[in-house]
Amino acid sequence: MKTKTNSSVAENRFIRTLYQYWKYRYLVILFLPGIIYFIIFKYLPIYGLVLAFKDYRFLDGIMGSPWVGLKHFREMFALQSFWEVFRNTVIISFYNLIFGFPAPIIFALLLNEIGNTHYKKIVQTISYLPHFVSWVILGGLFMQFLSPSIGPINILIKSLGGTPIYFLADPKWFRAVLVVTEMWKSLGWGSIVYLAAISGIDPSLYESASIDGAGRWQKVIHITLPSMTPVITIMLILNVGKLVNDNFDQIFNLYNPAVYKVADVISTYTYRMGLENMRYSFSTAVGLFRNVISFTLLVIANQISKRINDYGIW
């Protein structure tokens, strides 16, 4: 009798679910392309991770290639070159986190203080433009812009009596170039989510603060920033998860053998090992190791955040 009742409850729940899907069928149809995209390009390729545990042979295919267990991981940990690229990846990502993460927040706060709506929209539009330009094009532009002979920065340095600097071929300057160019490209686009958070703040809070005599800076400190805390926390957690990730497009288009020692990162290392040296299994092991570290960092950052201020992704 009890089994029959449970079956009836499950059937009713299933019918209600179908009804909800039919009720919001147009939203479901709009959602379908996104689901299909993630299935095809994000979830199906996960099958290729088995290559990390096999000696891949092109003629035998993935299924026919022999299993080798953790052989490629042991080789990876034993290579000095791997630890060098791992160190470079962490250092560059850490610099991006320290300097690049607060930049969109500060930019959004400054934009929010602009009273002239027309001027504000112009600044926003100009700041968004770099996001839509590929690193292939930007790489060429920066090579010209930072050129020691015809670049405007070096022309200015020479006019002041200084010595031209070859920014893209000098290991002392290359990481700074990566951080600054990444900040410039993502500043405007990254500020969108913070501007959205600011727009959701109740205007009556600012009115009450004005009545109490609070200035602009006090409103930012005591109203705007605390209201943005949940969004800032979530974005920080996501950025911590990227500490062992890197921007392949940016680095691949800007680096050269002269700066390999400080610029070679995991993604470029994986590219060379996989596509140039045809070591598919080894490069898959390197990529899998990076993704596991990223996921672990994400989970740890999320747990720490929930303990500190009760905000988290899940």
C-alpha positions, -999 to +999 in steps of 0.1 A: +000+000+000+029+023+010+047+015-023+016+023-043+013+057-025+050+065-031+045+056-068+015+079-070+034+108-054+063+104-078+039+102-108+021+134-096+055+151-092+066+141-127+033+155-142+038+188-123+073+190-136+062+184-172+035+210-167+060+235-155+082+228-185+052+233-208+042+265-190+076+280-195+083+263-228+096+295-245+122+300-218+132+264-221+136+268-259+158+299-253+179+279-228+184+249-251+213+263-273+233+270-241+227+235-228+237+220-262+268+242-263+280+230-229+273+194-237+292+194-270+321+217-261+325+213-223+313+179-212+319+155-242+356+165-244+361+153-208+362+119-223+397+128-237+411+130-202+417+092-203+447+100-225+465+111-194+465+075-183+474+060-216+503+059-241+484+074-270+491+058-304+475+076-333+468+043-353+453+025-322+430+055-312+421+063-277+404+030-268+431+009-284+461+027-268+476+009-238+470+019-202+501+032-183+486+044-150+504+074-135+535+072-157+530+106-173+523+123-139+555+108-125+574+121-155+558+155-152+567+159-115+603+148-122+608+175-149+625+207-139+609+224-169+574+217-156+581+232-122+595+263-139+563+268-160+542+261-129+560+288-110+557+312-138+519+305-141+514+311-103+535+343-102+517+358-133+483+348-120+491+361-085+501+395-100+469+396-120+449+388-088+467+415-067+466+443-094+439+431-118+411+421-094+406+455-076+409+475-108+373+469-121+359+475-086+377+509-084+367+517-120+330+509-112+331+531-081+346+560-101+320+556-129+293+556-103+304+590-090+302+606-125+271+628-125+270+636-163+252+606-178+263+613-214+300+615-204+295+584-182+282+564-212+310+575-234+336+564-209+318+530-204+317+524-241+353+532-247+364+510-217+344+480-231+359+481-266+393+463-258+373+433-246+360+427-282+395+429-298+413+396-301+448+391-286+461+384-321+454+420-331+463+435-297+496+415-298+506+433-330+495+467-317+515+463-284+546+452-303+545+485-322+535+505-292+563+491-270+589+489-298+623+503-286+627+522-319+593+535-330+571+529-299+557+562-283+567+551-248+604+547-258+603+579-278+592+596-246+619+579-226+645+589-251+632+625-252+637+626-214+673+614-218+667+578-209+677+545-226+650+527-247+636+496-231+627+465-251+597+456-229+587+425-248+622+409-248+634+420-213+626+394-186+625+421-160+597+439-177+577+412-195+555+401-165+546+438-159+536+441-195+514+410-192+496+424-161+491+459-175+478+448-209+454+423-192+442+450-169+436+474-198+417+447-218+395+435-190+390+467-170+357+479-186+341+445-192+349+434-157+333+465-142+299+456-156+290+431-129+300+456-102+280+484-118+250+460-118+256+455-081+258+492-075+226+499-095+207+474-072+215+495-040+184+511-025+186+549-032+170+557+001+202+546+018+221+574+001+193+599+008+194+590+045+232+593+045+230+627+029+205+639+055+230+627+082+257+648+065+277+620+049+300+630+021+307+610-011+336+591+003+317+581+035+288+569+013+312+547-007+328+533+024+296+527+045+270+520+018+284+511-017+312+488-007+293+468+019+264+464-006+288+451-031+304+426-007+285+395-020+294+401-056+330+410-047+333+378-027+320+356-055+343+372-080+373+368-057+365+331-052+364+326-090+397+345-094+414+324-067+403+293-087+422+307-116+456+310-098+471+281-118+453+291-150+467+316-175+457+335-206+471+314-234+460+339-262+477+368-245+510+351-237+513+331-269+509+363-290+533+384-269+561+361-257+593+351-275+623+328-267+641+357-250+615+357-222+607+320-220+623+318-186+597+341-170+568+339-195+565+302-203+533+290-186+513+258-183+491+264-213+520+273-237+540+244-223+510+221-229+507+235-264+543+228-273+543+193-258+510+183-273+509+199-308+546+205-316+562+175-299+531+153-304+532+141-268+494+140-264+492+119-233+518+139-214+502+173-223+468+159-212+483+149-179+497+184-174+463+199-183+445+176-159+468+184-131+462+221-136+424+216-136+425+196-104+445+223-087+421+249-099+391+230-087+407+224-053+416+261-049+380+270-058+365+247-032+389+259-005+383+296-013+345+290-012+347+272+022+369+300+037+345+327+024+315+309+038+332+307+072+342+343+072+312+362+058+287+334+049+289+342+012+298+316-013+291+301-048+273+271-033 
